[in-house]
Amino acid sequence: MANEEASALEVDESRAAERSPPVEPSPGAAALFFSFLRAGATAFGGPAMVPYIGELATRRKRWLSKEEFAEGVALCQSIPGATAMQTAAFVGLRAAGVRGAAAAYVGFGLPAVVLMVAASAAYGHAVSLAPVQATFRGFRAMIVALVANAALRFARANFRSISDVLVAAACALALYAKASPVVVIAAAILLEVVLRRHAPSTSSAGTSRSWPPGIRRTVLALLAAALAILVLLLVFAPRLGTLAAICLKVDMLAFGGGFASVPLMFREMVGRSWLDARAFMDGIALGQVTPGPIVVTATFVGYQIAGLSGAVVATIGIFFPSFVMVVAAAPWFGALRARSWYGPALHGALLSFVGLLVFVTFQFATALSWSVGMAALATAALVALLAGVDVLWIVVASGSVAALLL
């Protein structure tokens, strides 16, 4: 999926010779925050928001050149995390340093988090009502189709040979045999690096504007603060500490965008019996009807586990690594991408997520009690997704039809 999105989101080569508009002086953190807050309030569709961020950053505000924005898109599609959120952070970093990155990142994600907290609180009171139960049955059928479609998109974008299919299938079977997702991902990366170690590397000349000073010190300070807070939570609030550690791990391994976090989160949260598969699927559905990336499902999960404090801890845990990785990797991305092992390692990670998504599709499907109506709804949702219908309308239609007929 990352490769497919890259082809759709990068600047058209036919415009490469076109001169970018002059870059404006660096905006303040407040300007970045409020600009991205407004964008985040309508950020439905996850990675589909990236072109709109590009329009905001390169044409309307002229904070970045087209070349700089294209570099940022390539970076955010090459590291773990939610692509649209990381793109917002990159724009802020390029425009106004680390403070600008934080302002853009928080502003873009805040509407989704606030709405998800409200939805999570209402869920506990309303889920027992018959119409709400019927609506969520439709949502769950749609989620099976949604994850199946994600698996198909990942496969279509990353399968290049029969060996790729075999690696993904092996990953799915390993998960079925209860192997650790971390081990599965690491094994796929190592195998691809060994098999493709002589593949040509992709170098990047980068952009002419220099990076702000002090990035390395800032990253180290953020990591030290996060480690200290995690230790304190594990000592004084072990359940919250474990939740934070899980969310940090999920985000650090989610190569390929926000959807890659779904199988990892499912394995950790449902596998620990913190909530059942159906409730987890309800969280994904709520994440689709609110703006922002699908990883905001972690906010729902945290709320169900430990109330508002759980929602706060899970939200910070699932978003913190993405932010740090953008800030840390941006100045050295060109050199990193030029390494001979980088391309094969990324390809191996993406293949492992095809397997993970196939496995989770199976898990979701077997967790439901199917009827003819639910099967028809899931099939219709999958057809609509394959046809390119906006996922928000599919979610709304699935819930509405289920409330009336199921």
C-alpha positions as CSV (number, residue, x, y, z in Angstrom):
1,M,0.0,0.0,0.0
2,A,2.9,2.4,0.8
3,N,4.2,2.1,-2.8
4,E,0.7,2.5,-4.3
5,E,0.2,5.7,-2.2
6,A,3.6,7.0,-3.1
7,S,2.8,6.9,-6.8
8,A,-0.5,8.7,-6.2
9,L,0.9,11.3,-3.8
10,E,4.3,12.3,-5.2
11,V,4.6,15.4,-7.3
12,D,3.9,14.7,-11.0
13,E,7.2,14.3,-12.9
14,S,5.8,16.4,-15.7
15,R,5.8,19.3,-13.3
16,A,9.3,18.8,-12.1
17,A,10.7,21.6,-14.2
18,E,8.0,24.0,-13.0
19,R,9.4,26.6,-10.6
20,S,7.9,26.3,-7.1
21,P,6.3,29.4,-5.7
22,P,8.6,31.4,-3.4
23,V,8.7,30.0,0.1
24,E,7.3,32.5,2.7
25,P,9.1,33.4,5.9
26,S,8.8,30.8,8.7
27,P,5.4,30.9,10.3
28,G,4.9,30.9,14.1
29,A,3.9,27.7,16.0
30,A,0.5,29.2,16.7
31,A,-0.2,29.7,12.9
32,L,0.8,26.2,12.2
33,F,-1.3,24.8,15.1
34,F,-4.5,26.6,14.0
35,S,-4.0,25.9,10.3
36,F,-3.6,22.1,11.0
37,L,-6.4,22.1,13.6
38,R,-8.8,23.3,10.9
39,A,-7.4,20.7,8.5
40,G,-7.6,17.9,11.1
41,A,-11.3,18.6,11.8
42,T,-12.1,17.4,8.2
43,A,-9.3,14.8,7.9
44,F,-11.4,11.8,6.8
45,G,-9.6,9.2,4.8
46,G,-6.2,8.9,6.4
47,P,-3.5,9.0,3.7
48,A,-6.0,10.6,1.3
49,M,-5.5,13.8,3.3
50,V,-1.8,14.1,2.2
51,P,-2.6,15.9,-1.1
52,Y,-4.6,18.4,0.9
53,I,-1.8,19.0,3.3
54,G,0.4,19.6,0.2
55,E,-2.0,22.1,-1.1
56,L,-2.0,23.9,2.2
57,A,1.8,23.9,2.6
58,T,3.0,24.6,-0.9
59,R,0.3,26.7,-2.5
60,R,-2.0,28.4,0.0
61,K,0.6,29.1,2.7
62,R,3.8,28.6,0.8
63,W,5.6,27.3,3.8
64,L,7.5,24.6,1.7
65,S,8.5,24.2,-1.9
66,K,7.0,21.3,-3.9
67,E,10.4,19.6,-3.8
68,E,10.5,19.8,-0.1
69,F,7.0,18.4,0.3
70,A,7.7,15.5,-2.0
71,E,10.8,14.7,0.1
72,G,8.5,14.7,3.2
73,V,6.0,12.4,1.6
74,A,8.7,9.9,0.6
75,L,10.1,10.0,4.2
76,C,6.7,9.5,5.9
77,Q,5.9,6.5,3.6
78,S,9.2,4.9,4.5
79,I,9.0,4.9,8.3
80,P,6.5,3.4,10.7
81,G,3.4,5.4,11.7
82,A,0.4,7.2,10.4
83,T,1.4,8.9,7.1
84,A,-0.9,11.9,7.2
85,M,0.0,12.8,10.8
86,Q,3.7,12.5,10.0
87,T,3.4,14.6,6.9
88,A,1.8,17.4,9.0
89,A,4.8,17.1,11.4
90,F,7.3,17.2,8.5
91,V,5.7,20.4,7.2
92,G,5.9,22.0,10.6
93,L,9.5,20.9,11.0
94,R,10.6,22.2,7.7
95,A,8.7,25.5,8.2
96,A,9.5,26.3,11.9
97,G,11.7,23.7,13.5
98,V,10.8,21.2,16.2
99,R,8.3,23.6,17.8
100,G,6.5,23.9,14.5
101,A,6.5,20.2,14.0
102,A,4.9,19.7,17.4
103,A,2.3,22.4,16.7
104,A,1.3,21.0,13.4
105,Y,1.2,17.4,14.7
106,V,-0.9,18.1,17.7
107,G,-3.2,20.5,15.8
108,F,-3.8,17.9,13.1
109,G,-4.5,15.1,15.5
110,L,-6.4,16.9,18.2
111,P,-9.9,16.9,16.6
112,A,-9.8,13.1,16.1
113,V,-8.7,12.4,19.7
114,V,-11.3,14.7,21.2
115,L,-14.1,13.2,19.1
116,M,-12.9,9.7,19.8
117,V,-12.9,10.3,23.6
118,A,-16.5,11.5,23.4
119,A,-17.5,8.6,21.2
120,S,-15.8,6.1,23.6
121,A,-17.7,7.6,26.6
122,A,-21.0,7.4,24.8
123,Y,-20.3,3.8,23.6
124,G,-20.4,2.3,27.0
125,H,-23.9,3.8,27.7
126,A,-25.4,3.2,24.3
127,V,-24.1,-0.1,23.2
128,S,-26.7,-2.1,25.0
129,L,-29.6,-0.4,23.1
130,A,-31.1,-2.6,20.4
131,P,-30.8,-0.1,17.5
132,V,-27.2,0.6,18.5
133,Q,-26.4,-3.1,18.6
134,A,-27.8,-3.6,15.1
135,T,-25.8,-0.6,13.9
136,F,-22.6,-2.0,15.2
137,R,-23.3,-5.5,13.7
138,G,-23.3,-3.7,10.4
139,F,-20.1,-1.9,11.3
140,R,-18.4,-5.2,12.2
141,A,-19.3,-6.8,8.9
142,M,-18.0,-3.7,7.2
143,I,-14.7,-3.8,9.2
144,V,-14.1,-7.4,7.9
145,A,-14.4,-5.9,4.4
146,L,-12.2,-2.9,5.3
147,V,-9.3,-5.0,6.6
148,A,-9.6,-7.5,3.7
149,N,-9.4,-4.5,1.3
150,A,-6.3,-3.2,3.1
151,A,-4.7,-6.6,2.8
152,L,-5.5,-6.6,-1.0
153,R,-4.1,-3.1,-1.4
154,F,-0.9,-4.0,0.5
155,A,-0.5,-7.2,-1.6
156,R,-1.1,-5.4,-4.9
157,A,1.4,-2.7,-4.1
158,N,4.2,-4.9,-2.8
159,F,4.0,-8.3,-4.5
160,R,6.6,-8.5,-7.2
161,S,7.3,-12.2,-7.4
162,I,6.2,-15.6,-6.2
163,S,8.7,-15.4,-3.4
164,D,6.9,-12.3,-2.1
165,V,3.6,-14.2,-2.0
166,L,5.3,-17.1,-0.1
167,V,6.9,-14.7,2.5
168,A,3.5,-13.1,3.2
169,A,1.8,-16.5,3.4
170,A,4.5,-17.7,5.8
171,C,3.9,-14.7,8.0
172,A,0.2,-15.3,8.1
173,L,0.7,-19.0,9.0
174,A,3.3,-18.1,11.7
175,L,0.8,-15.8,13.3
176,Y,-1.9,-18.5,13.1
177,A,0.6,-20.7,15.0
178,K,0.8,-18.0,17.7
179,A,4.2,-16.6,16.8
180,S,5.0,-13.1,18.1
181,P,4.3,-10.4,15.5
182,V,7.6,-8.8,16.4
183,V,9.5,-12.0,15.5
184,V,7.4,-12.3,12.3
185,I,8.3,-8.8,11.2
186,A,11.9,-9.1,12.1
187,A,12.2,-12.5,10.2
188,A,10.6,-11.0,7.1
189,I,13.0,-8.0,7.1
190,L,16.1,-10.2,7.6
191,L,15.0,-12.6,4.9
192,E,14.5,-9.8,2.4
193,V,17.8,-8.2,3.3
194,V,19.6,-11.5,2.7
195,L,17.8,-12.3,-0.5
196,R,18.1,-8.7,-2.0
197,R,21.3,-7.4,-0.5
198,H,22.7,-6.8,-4.0
199,A,19.7,-4.8,-5.2
200,P,20.6,-1.2,-6.3
201,S,20.0,1.5,-3.7
202,T,17.9,4.6,-4.1
203,S,19.8,7.8,-3.3
204,S,18.4,11.2,-2.6
205,A,20.0,14.5,-3.2
206,G,17.7,16.2,-0.6
207,T,16.7,19.8,-0.6
208,S,18.8,22.9,-0.4
209,R,17.3,24.5,2.7
210,S,19.3,23.6,5.8
211,W,17.7,21.9,8.8
212,P,17.3,23.8,12.1
213,P,20.0,23.1,14.7
214,G,19.5,21.1,17.9
215,I,17.3,18.3,16.4
216,R,19.5,15.6,17.8
217,R,19.5,17.1,21.3
218,T,15.7,17.5,21.2
219,V,15.2,13.9,20.1
220,L,17.4,12.6,22.9
221,A,15.5,14.8,25.5
222,L,12.2,13.5,24.2
223,L,13.3,9.9,24.4
224,A,14.7,10.4,27.9
225,A,11.5,12.0,29.1
226,A,9.4,9.2,27.6
227,L,11.5,6.5,29.2
228,A,11.3,8.2,32.6
229,I,7.5,8.5,32.4
230,L,7.1,4.9,31.2
231,V,9.2,3.7,34.1
232,L,7.1,5.7,36.6
233,L,3.9,4.3,35.1
234,L,5.2,0.7,35.3
235,V,6.1,1.2,38.9
236,F,3.1,3.2,40.2
237,A,0.4,2.2,37.7
238,P,1.4,-1.1,36.1
239,R,-1.7,-1.5,34.0
240,L,-1.3,2.0,32.5
241,G,2.4,1.4,32.1
242,T,1.8,-1.8,30.2
243,L,-0.8,-0.1,28.0
244,A,1.7,2.7,27.2
245,A,4.5,0.2,26.4
246,I,2.2,-1.7,24.0
247,C,1.1,1.4,22.2
248,L,4.7,2.6,21.8
249,K,5.7,-0.8,20.4
250,V,2.7,-0.9,18.0
251,D,3.5,2.5,16.5
252,M,7.2,1.7,16.2
253,L,6.5,-1.4,14.1
254,A,3.6,-0.1,12.0
255,F,5.4,0.2,8.6
256,G,3.1,1.0,5.7
257,G,0.8,3.6,7.4
258,G,-1.9,3.5,10.1
259,F,-3.6,0.3,8.8
260,A,-0.5,-1.6,9.7
261,S,-1.1,-0.9,13.3
262,V,-4.5,-2.8,13.3
263,P,-3.1,-6.4,13.4
264,L,-0.5,-5.4,16.0
265,M,-3.0,-3.7,18.2
266,F,-5.5,-6.5,17.8
267,R,-2.9,-9.1,18.8
268,E,-1.8,-7.2,21.9
269,M,-5.2,-5.9,23.2
270,V,-7.5,-8.8,22.4
271,G,-4.8,-11.4,23.1
272,R,-4.5,-10.1,26.6
273,S,-8.3,-10.3,27.0
274,W,-8.5,-6.6,27.8
275,L,-11.4,-6.4,25.4
276,D,-13.0,-8.8,23.0
277,A,-12.7,-8.8,19.2
278,R,-16.1,-7.3,18.6
279,A,-15.4,-4.4,20.8
280,F,-12.1,-3.8,19.1
281,M,-13.9,-3.8,15.7
282,D,-16.4,-1.3,17.1
283,G,-13.4,0.9,18.0
284,I,-12.1,0.7,14.4
285,A,-15.6,1.7,13.1
286,L,-15.7,4.7,15.4
287,G,-12.2,5.6,14.1
288,Q,-13.6,5.6,10.6
289,V,-16.5,7.9,11.3
290,T,-14.3,10.4,13.1
291,P,-11.6,12.4,11.4
292,G,-7.9,11.5,11.6
293,P,-5.9,8.3,11.2
294,I,-7.1,4.8,12.1
295,V,-4.6,4.5,14.9
296,V,-6.9,6.7,16.9
297,T,-8.6,3.4,17.7
298,A,-6.0,3.2,20.4
299,T,-7.8,6.0,22.2
300,F,-11.0,4.0,22.2
301,V,-9.2,0.9,23.4
302,G,-7.5,2.9,26.2
303,Y,-10.8,4.3,27.3
304,Q,-12.4,0.9,27.5
305,I,-9.5,-0.5,29.5
306,A,-8.9,2.3,32.0
307,G,-11.3,5.2,31.4
308,L,-10.1,8.7,30.6
309,S,-6.6,8.1,32.0
310,G,-6.3,5.0,29.7
311,A,-7.4,7.0,26.7
312,V,-4.8,9.7,27.4
313,V,-2.0,7.2,27.9
314,A,-2.9,5.1,24.9
315,T,-3.2,8.2,22.7
316,I,0.2,9.6,23.7
317,G,1.8,6.1,23.4
318,I,0.4,5.5,19.8
319,F,1.4,8.9,18.5
320,F,4.7,9.7,20.2
321,P,7.0,7.4,18.2
322,S,5.6,8.6,14.9
323,F,6.5,12.2,15.8
324,V,10.0,11.4,17.1
325,M,10.8,9.3,14.1
326,V,9.9,12.1,11.7
327,V,12.0,14.6,13.6
328,A,14.9,12.2,14.0
329,A,14.9,10.8,10.5
330,A,14.2,13.9,8.4
331,P,17.7,15.4,8.3
332,W,19.3,12.1,7.4
333,F,16.7,10.5,5.2
334,G,18.7,10.9,2.0
335,A,21.7,9.1,3.4
336,L,19.5,6.4,5.0
337,R,17.6,5.7,1.8
338,A,21.0,5.4,0.0
339,R,22.0,2.4,2.1
340,S,21.9,-0.9,0.2
341,W,19.9,-2.7,2.9
342,Y,17.2,0.0,3.3
343,G,15.0,-0.9,0.4
344,P,14.9,-4.7,1.0
345,A,14.3,-4.1,4.7
346,L,11.3,-1.9,4.0
347,H,10.0,-4.3,1.5
348,G,10.3,-7.2,4.0
349,A,8.4,-5.2,6.6
350,L,5.6,-4.4,4.1
351,L,5.3,-8.1,3.1
352,S,5.0,-9.1,6.7
353,F,2.0,-6.7,7.1
354,V,0.3,-8.4,4.1
355,G,0.4,-11.6,6.2
356,L,-0.6,-9.8,9.4
357,L,-3.6,-8.2,7.7
358,V,-4.7,-11.6,6.1
359,F,-4.5,-13.2,9.5
360,V,-6.5,-10.4,11.2
361,T,-9.2,-10.6,8.5
362,F,-9.6,-14.3,9.3
363,Q,-9.7,-13.5,13.1
364,F,-12.3,-10.8,12.6
365,A,-14.4,-13.0,10.4
366,T,-14.4,-15.9,12.8
367,A,-15.3,-13.6,15.7
368,L,-18.7,-12.8,14.2
369,S,-22.0,-14.7,14.1
370,W,-22.8,-14.4,10.4
371,S,-26.2,-14.2,8.8
372,V,-27.2,-13.9,5.2
373,G,-27.8,-10.2,5.7
374,M,-24.4,-9.6,7.3
375,A,-22.6,-11.6,4.6
376,A,-24.4,-9.5,1.9
377,L,-23.4,-6.3,3.7
378,A,-19.8,-7.3,4.0
379,T,-19.7,-8.3,0.3
380,A,-21.3,-5.0,-0.7
381,A,-18.8,-3.0,1.4
382,L,-15.8,-4.9,-0.1
383,V,-17.1,-4.2,-3.6
384,A,-17.6,-0.5,-2.8
385,L,-14.1,-0.3,-1.3
386,L,-12.6,-1.9,-4.4
387,A,-14.5,0.5,-6.6
388,G,-12.9,3.4,-4.7
389,V,-16.0,4.7,-2.8
390,D,-15.0,6.9,0.1
391,V,-14.8,4.8,3.3
392,L,-16.8,7.3,5.3
393,W,-19.9,6.8,3.2
394,I,-19.4,3.0,3.3
395,V,-19.3,3.2,7.1
396,V,-22.4,5.4,7.3
397,A,-24.3,3.2,4.8
398,S,-23.3,0.0,6.6
399,G,-24.6,1.3,10.0
400,S,-27.8,2.7,8.5
401,V,-28.7,-0.4,6.6
402,A,-27.9,-2.6,9.6
403,A,-30.0,-0.5,11.9
404,L,-33.0,-0.8,9.6
405,L,-32.7,-4.5,8.5
406,L,-30.5,-6.5,10.9
